[in-house]
């Protein structure tokens, strides 16, 4: 597992410089439209570098070429609108598709019910803090819709999370964007690292819960036999 994590970071470091260079050139020419498109589409559920686009645009704003206020407002609004669209996609298409085709990939109705229960308990925190974590930022809205999370609650927390996210990463790009490639690398690696650690934590939790379920099932199976044996002895 440790070797896999190390290999993931090495591959990430090799790919990041070229990617950041091409994105920076694109943002130099079409800053606002590219920022809006990337943040919005990422929030809808398409894995695009919305966060890096925000940091890069904010770094350009520090040079006086564009307004940092407009950058933050556009990023926040794009994230909110994209999140609402993602929620709509999840609630309209996500659940029926999972129910219809989920069996082909091992997803059963019980999994859907557990996901719904998870969002009932933790949906607000997931939407609020998920904005700061790669992948979760991309899929949280769609999953929230598919899990039938309250729309009002979703809008409230996705708005708060999106505004906070835009301010935090916009400020990072604006005040520390003098070494943009290094800043992009650190932000991406941090987000990627949190994602990997989160995935490992979920895997460990799943293994523990699965083991507990097997032990509980075994105990339930053994109990009637034990009672029957005692009855025979008496």
Buried (B, 14 or more C-beta within 10 A) or exposed (E): EEEEBEEBEEEBEEEBEEBBEEBBEBBEEEBBEBBBBBBBBBBBBBEBBBBBBBBBBBBBBBEEEBEBEBBBBBBBBBBBBBBBBBBBBBBEEBBEEBBEEBEEEEBEEEEBEEBBEBBEEEBBEBBBBBBBBBBBBBBBBBBBBBBBBBBEBBBBBBBBBBBBBBEBBBBBBBEBBEEBEEBBBEBBBEBBBBBBEBEEEEEEEEEEEEEEEEEEEEEEEEEEEEEEEEEEEE
